[in-house]
Amino acid sequence: MFSTTPIERSAEAQAAVDRACRDLALYHFMSCPFCQRVRHQIQRLALPIELRDIQRDPERRQELMAGGGRTMVPCLRIEQENGEVEWMYESADINRYLADRFETR
């Protein structure tokens, strides 16, 4: 659907991004068009974010419901440095967050 070349970073910069992405996980399912938009942003920004498919994995669906309070996708799970977890819904909000945090200017 989307074709774009991922952004390139120095090895050092990409390593920092990789470390930051360890605290992120995207709850999604493959046929959701809003999820596709977020996955495109993840690919474009070269982010190694764990993808958790709630249609194929009932445990992930339960995690999303328990943590975020609903099973709507996409949802980005953001674990803060202090251990608190934020559940961000809405593809536009997620894409904006990812761009603000990881896009090189």
Secondary structure, 3 states (H helix, E strand, C coil): CCCCCCCCCCHHHHHHHHHHHCCEEEEECCCCHHHHHHHHHHHHCCCCCEEEECCCCHHHHHHHHHHHCCCCCCEEEEECCCCCEEEEECHHHHHHHHHHHHCCC
